[in-house]
Amino acid sequence: MNMPEPGNLSIAFADTAKITTGFTQTLRFRLMLSVALVHIVLMSIFVTDAIREQSDKIQAELYSRGRSLVALTTVASTNALLTEDLAALAEIIHRVKSQPDVVYCEITDSRGRVLGTTYPERLGKRLPPLAARSEQFPLAPTDHVLDLQERIRIAGQTVGTVTLGLSTVRMDSALTRTWREGMFFILAALIVGSAAAWALSLLTTRGLRNMMEAVRKISRGDLDVRVPTSSRDEVGMLAVAFNHMVASLKHASEEAAREHEQRTQAERLACVGEMSATIAHEIRNPLSAIINSVNLLGGDTLNREDRTQVISILNNESGRLSRILSDFLEFAKMRESELARADLKSLIEEIAHMLYQDHQTGKNLRFSIHCAADAQTAFFDHDQIRQVLWNLMLNALQSMPEGGELSVTTQPYREKIMVRITDTGCGIAPDFQKNILKPFVTSRKGGTGLGLAIVQRILVQHGTQLDIKSTQGVGTEVSFQLNGIN
């Protein structure tokens, strides 16, 4: 069974705990908003229908009262109109004008002559009627007078016309007051509904908040946390399942920790064994040569020339043995990187100058250095990156024994600095490329095979790694990245 690595659980829960949302994105807000919206929509529909019904009723009452009043006026003014009794018509007009909401009343004969009116300046004149026809609701927005008109008929003949105007101001005020009360009722319903929705959301999400708090504790490594399971609803069932999951997670984490410890110990022992075998193999050859040389020097059979040659072999193999041990100690005791902003361009130019002085004799060697204007400084450990550049550039020169071109470039790449070292040397065999970064793997005679391994470890400490592209007979390109910003 594949068990999670220790620490991965904490990382996974930490990623979950980092998810922070505003209140408007929480489940509580959405639940509260949903209930409140449903409540206010339903109440708005109900109140709007009630107000509209009330408005229609008020308008119908005003219209009915106006029709009744104009009909009564028509009956009362018929005889006075036939006899042209202006005093009687004036009395009728006065009585009608005293009724609530009446703005005007006017009686005309069949010829259009005004015989009775609430406007004295119109009396006795032949003028167009105050209203051409009777009106119905709804009126125009700026019209606040309901005009009603009825003809006075005798034996089928029209002998006059009664025109009546009723003010809608009181009706409009009543309607406005009704709408205001309705809006207040909707607002009160919204407040009550929101409070109820808040209480409901609080009650519903309480268990979820407990689980979120438990998740935060788990992200800090506390696998003993449990969620209360007092409710019997879906949230309570989820809490029970959550507690079972945490218990299983704790058991799995403990099992993973034990397996990880066992695997780490086994890998450590295997690594020590492999490293010991590799070191023993690397040391055996120079040590054997040293032992044989010492034995030869201890005898009397060597002449002066052979003795000099044996001493030379002894010195060479001793130096080789010393380099192996020095490289191994440097590989084993790699210090932590101390990053600081430094001049990358100057470091490259300094190393290139020193290598050029050491390798230019008798070779057609060309150096090309190009550092982009915004890629000349970076954050790195100066001594460690110096070692990285020295090893990589030295390897490039050693791959061009007859000369060639060594190119070093830096350029910005996704807020980092890309460093590329390219040579026109012999290249690296494809089968050898996949193992070239492993310790004690080398294709160069006399090499320890730890140079690129040390380079890779340094780069890993800088948050990057070495990328190698090579074609035999064409050349090799190695690259890595450094932080361009802090």
DODO-698825 format. One line per 4 residues: their letters; for each residue x, y, z of C-alpha. Coordinates in steps of 0.1 Angstrom, whole numbers, always signed. Layout:
! residues N
a = X Y Z | ... .
END
This chain:
! residues 486
mnmp = +0 +0 +0 | +13 +34 -9 | +13 +56 +22 | +17 +94 +21 .
epgn = +50 +109 +31 | +52 +125 +66 | +47 +162 +62 | +26 +159 +30 .
lsia = -6 +157 +50 | +3 +189 +68 | +12 +206 +35 | -21 +195 +19 .
fadt = -42 +208 +48 | -21 +239 +50 | -30 +246 +14 | -66 +242 +23 .
akit = -63 +264 +53 | -47 +292 +32 | -80 +295 +12 | -95 +326 +27 .
tgft = -127 +341 +14 | -146 +373 +21 | -179 +372 +39 | -198 +376 +6 .
qtlr = -183 +344 -6 | -192 +323 +24 | -219 +297 +25 | -236 +315 +54 .
frlm = -239 +347 +33 | -253 +328 +3 | -278 +309 +24 | -288 +341 +42 .
lsva = -291 +360 +8 | -311 +332 -7 | -336 +331 +21 | -338 +369 +23 .
lvhi = -343 +372 -15 | -370 +346 -16 | -387 +363 +14 | -385 +398 -1 .
vlms = -396 +387 -36 | -426 +369 -22 | -435 +398 +1 | -429 +423 -27 .
ifvt = -453 +404 -50 | -479 +401 -23 | -476 +438 -12 | -475 +450 -48 .
dair = -506 +431 -57 | -524 +443 -25 | -514 +479 -33 | -525 +476 -69 .
eqsd = -558 +461 -59 | -563 +489 -34 | -554 +515 -60 | -579 +501 -84 .
kiqa = -605 +501 -57 | -599 +538 -48 | -600 +548 -85 | -631 +528 -91 .
elys = -648 +545 -61 | -638 +580 -73 | -650 +572 -108 | -683 +557 -96 .
rgrs = -689 +587 -73 | -682 +611 -102 | -706 +592 -126 | -733 +593 -99 .
lval = -728 +630 -92 | -729 +640 -129 | -760 +618 -134 | -777 +635 -105 .
ttva = -767 +669 -118 | -782 +660 -152 | -815 +650 -137 | -817 +680 -114 .
stna = -809 +705 -141 | -832 +693 -169 | -862 +715 -161 | -841 +745 -152 .
llte = -823 +741 -185 | -855 +740 -205 | -869 +771 -189 | -834 +787 -188 .
dlaa = -838 +793 -151 | -803 +806 -144 | -809 +810 -107 | -819 +774 -104 .
laei = -789 +763 -124 | -766 +784 -103 | -780 +768 -72 | -774 +734 -86 .
ihrv = -739 +743 -96 | -732 +756 -61 | -745 +724 -45 | -723 +703 -68 .
ksqp = -693 +724 -62 | -696 +719 -25 | -692 +681 -29 | -657 +667 -20 .
dvvy = -631 +667 -48 | -652 +687 -73 | -630 +711 -92 | -657 +725 -116 .
ceit = -691 +719 -129 | -706 +734 -160 | -740 +732 -178 | -745 +742 -214 .
dsrg = -774 +741 -237 | -777 +724 -271 | -762 +754 -288 | -731 +754 -266 .
rvlg = -741 +784 -245 | -729 +782 -209 | -760 +786 -186 | -744 +775 -154 .
ttyp = -707 +772 -144 | -683 +775 -115 | -663 +800 -136 | -683 +833 -138 .
erlg = -663 +846 -167 | -678 +818 -189 | -714 +824 -180 | -737 +833 -210 .
krlp = -710 +827 -236 | -709 +802 -263 | -676 +784 -257 | -661 +750 -263 .
plaa = -668 +726 -234 | -642 +723 -206 | -638 +686 -215 | -643 +671 -249 .
rseq = -652 +637 -235 | -653 +616 -204 | -620 +603 -191 | -611 +569 -177 .
fpla = -583 +558 -154 | -553 +559 -156 | -549 +596 -163 | -518 +612 -178 .
ptdh = -490 +618 -152 | -496 +656 -152 | -534 +654 -152 | -549 +656 -118 .
vldl = -585 +662 -128 | -610 +635 -138 | -632 +650 -165 | -668 +635 -168 .
qeri = -694 +645 -193 | -731 +635 -197 | -757 +648 -222 | -791 +660 -211 .
riag = -817 +642 -233 | -855 +646 -237 | -874 +624 -261 | -841 +613 -276 .
qtvg = -830 +648 -283 | -799 +664 -267 | -809 +696 -250 | -777 +702 -230 .
tvtl = -745 +689 -215 | -732 +686 -180 | -694 +686 -176 | -679 +678 -142 .
glst = -643 +678 -130 | -631 +658 -100 | -597 +664 -84 | -575 +633 -80 .
vrmd = -551 +650 -55 | -566 +633 -24 | -567 +600 -43 | -531 +604 -54 .
salt = -521 +613 -18 | -539 +582 -6 | -522 +561 -32 | -488 +575 -24 .
rtwr = -494 +569 +13 | -505 +533 +5 | -473 +528 -16 | -452 +543 +12 .
egmf = -468 +520 +37 | -462 +491 +14 | -426 +499 +10 | -422 +502 +47 .
fila = -439 +469 +51 | -415 +454 +25 | -385 +469 +43 | -397 +456 +77 .
aliv = -402 +422 +60 | -367 +424 +46 | -352 +431 +81 | -372 +404 +97 .
gsaa = -365 +380 +69 | -327 +388 +70 | -326 +383 +107 | -344 +350 +103 .
awal = -321 +340 +75 | -291 +350 +95 | -302 +329 +124 | -310 +300 +101 .
sllt = -276 +303 +83 | -258 +306 +117 | -275 +274 +129 | -269 +256 +96 .
trgl = -232 +265 +92 | -222 +261 +128 | -212 +226 +123 | -193 +236 +91 .
rnmm = -174 +263 +110 | -164 +237 +136 | -151 +215 +108 | -132 +244 +93 .
eavr = -115 +251 +126 | -107 +214 +129 | -91 +215 +94 | -69 +245 +105 .
kisr = -58 +225 +135 | -51 +195 +114 | -30 +217 +91 | -9 +225 +121 .
gdld = -3 +188 +127 | -30 +181 +153 | -46 +149 +143 | -64 +144 +177 .
vrvp = -90 +171 +169 | -126 +160 +167 | -158 +178 +157 | -189 +178 +180 .
tssr = -217 +156 +166 | -247 +169 +186 | -271 +174 +156 | -287 +145 +137 .
devg = -291 +164 +104 | -268 +162 +73 | -242 +184 +89 | -241 +161 +119 .
mlav = -237 +131 +97 | -209 +149 +79 | -193 +156 +113 | -194 +119 +121 .
afnh = -178 +111 +88 | -152 +138 +93 | -142 +124 +127 | -139 +89 +112 .
mvas = -118 +104 +84 | -95 +122 +108 | -91 +90 +129 | -82 +70 +97 .
lkha = -59 +99 +87 | -41 +97 +120 | -36 +60 +117 | -24 +63 +81 .
seea = +0 +91 +91 | +15 +70 +119 | +18 +41 +95 | +34 +63 +69 .
areh = +58 +78 +94 | +69 +43 +105 | +73 +32 +69 | +91 +64 +60 .
eqrt = +115 +59 +88 | +122 +23 +78 | +126 +33 +42 | +148 +62 +51 .
qaer = +170 +40 +72 | +172 +13 +45 | +180 +40 +19 | +206 +55 +42 .
lacv = +223 +21 +47 | +221 +14 +10 | +236 +48 +2 | +264 +43 +27 .
gems = +271 +9 +13 | +271 +21 -23 | +292 +51 -14 | +316 +30 +5 .
atia = +319 +5 -24 | +324 +34 -48 | +351 +51 -27 | +368 +17 -21 .
heir = +368 +11 -58 | +381 +46 -66 | +408 +44 -39 | +419 +8 -48 .
npls = +436 +17 -80 | +458 +46 -68 | +464 +27 -35 | +475 -4 -54 .
aiin = +499 +17 -75 | +513 +34 -44 | +518 +0 -27 | +536 -14 -57 .
svnl = +557 +17 -60 | +567 +15 -24 | +576 -22 -28 | +597 -14 -58 .
lggd = +615 +14 -40 | +622 -9 -11 | +642 -33 -34 | +677 -29 -49 .
tlnr = +667 -39 -85 | +658 -4 -98 | +683 +18 -115 | +683 +56 -112 .
edrt = +660 +62 -142 | +634 +35 -131 | +635 +48 -96 | +627 +83 -108 .
qvis = +598 +70 -128 | +584 +50 -98 | +587 +81 -76 | +568 +101 -103 .
ilnn = +541 +74 -103 | +540 +75 -65 | +535 +113 -65 | +508 +112 -92 .
esgr = +488 +85 -75 | +492 +101 -41 | +479 +134 -56 | +450 +115 -73 .
lsri = +442 +98 -40 | +443 +132 -22 | +419 +147 -49 | +395 +119 -45 .
lsdf = +393 +123 -7 | +392 +162 -9 | +363 +160 -35 | +345 +135 -14 .
lefa = +348 +156 +18 | +336 +187 -1 | +307 +167 -15 | +298 +153 +20 .
kmre = +302 +185 +39 | +284 +209 +17 | +275 +241 +36 | +242 +259 +34 .
sela = +240 +286 +8 | +241 +323 +19 | +222 +342 -8 | +229 +379 -14 .
radl = +227 +402 -44 | +260 +400 -63 | +275 +410 -97 | +271 +379 -119 .
ksli = +287 +395 -149 | +319 +404 -131 | +322 +369 -117 | +318 +353 -151 .
eeia = +344 +376 -167 | +369 +370 -139 | +366 +332 -142 | +368 +334 -180 .
hmly = +399 +355 -178 | +417 +330 -155 | +407 +300 -176 | +417 +317 -208 .
qdhq = +452 +325 -194 | +456 +288 -183 | +443 +272 -215 | +451 +295 -244 .
tgkn = +487 +282 -251 | +488 +264 -285 | +450 +264 -289 | +426 +283 -312 .
lrfs = +404 +292 -282 | +377 +319 -284 | +356 +332 -255 | +322 +349 -260 .
ihca = +305 +365 -230 | +271 +383 -233 | +252 +395 -203 | +219 +412 -210 .
adaq = +215 +447 -193 | +188 +434 -170 | +205 +401 -162 | +239 +412 -148 .
taff = +231 +409 -111 | +213 +381 -92 | +208 +366 -57 | +233 +338 -51 .
dhdq = +261 +325 -28 | +292 +341 -44 | +317 +313 -35 | +294 +285 -44 .
irqv = +283 +299 -78 | +320 +307 -84 | +327 +270 -80 | +297 +261 -102 .
lwnl = +309 +284 -130 | +345 +273 -127 | +336 +236 -129 | +312 +240 -158 .
mlna = +335 +263 -178 | +365 +241 -171 | +346 +211 -183 | +337 +230 -215 .
lqsm = +374 +238 -221 | +385 +202 -214 | +360 +190 -241 | +378 +212 -267 .
pegg = +415 +200 -265 | +422 +214 -300 | +404 +247 -294 | +369 +260 -301 .
elsv = +345 +285 -288 | +332 +289 -252 | +301 +310 -249 | +285 +323 -217 .
ttqp = +252 +342 -218 | +228 +355 -192 | +193 +368 -199 | +160 +373 -179 .
yrek = +136 +344 -178 | +103 +346 -158 | +117 +369 -130 | +148 +348 -129 .
imvr = +182 +349 -146 | +190 +322 -171 | +228 +313 -173 | +239 +293 -204 .
itdt = +274 +279 -210 | +279 +265 -245 | +310 +249 -261 | +319 +234 -295 .
gcgi = +336 +204 -280 | +332 +167 -285 | +298 +164 -268 | +285 +137 -244 .
apdf = +273 +103 -255 | +235 +99 -251 | +239 +68 -229 | +262 +87 -206 .
qkni = +241 +118 -202 | +215 +102 -180 | +241 +92 -154 | +265 +122 -157 .
lkpf = +252 +140 -126 | +256 +109 -103 | +286 +109 -79 | +318 +92 -92 .
vtsr = +305 +90 -127 | +331 +105 -152 | +343 +99 -187 | +375 +119 -182 .
kggt = +407 +100 -173 | +419 +111 -138 | +386 +127 -129 | +368 +119 -96 .
glgl = +333 +122 -110 | +322 +145 -82 | +325 +178 -100 | +290 +178 -116 .
aivq = +275 +162 -85 | +288 +190 -64 | +275 +215 -90 | +240 +199 -89 .
rilv = +239 +200 -51 | +249 +237 -50 | +222 +246 -76 | +195 +226 -57 .
qhgt = +203 +247 -26 | +197 +278 -49 | +163 +264 -59 | +173 +253 -94 .
qldi = +191 +225 -112 | +215 +219 -140 | +200 +213 -175 | +223 +195 -200 .
kstq = +218 +194 -238 | +246 +178 -258 | +252 +163 -293 | +283 +143 -300 .
gvgt = +307 +160 -324 | +287 +193 -321 | +290 +205 -285 | +273 +208 -252 .
evsf = +250 +234 -236 | +245 +235 -198 | +221 +260 -182 | +207 +269 -148 .
qlng = +186 +297 -133 | +192 +322 -105 | +168 +344 -86 | +167 +378 -102 .
in = +147 +394 -74 | +147 +389 -37 .
END
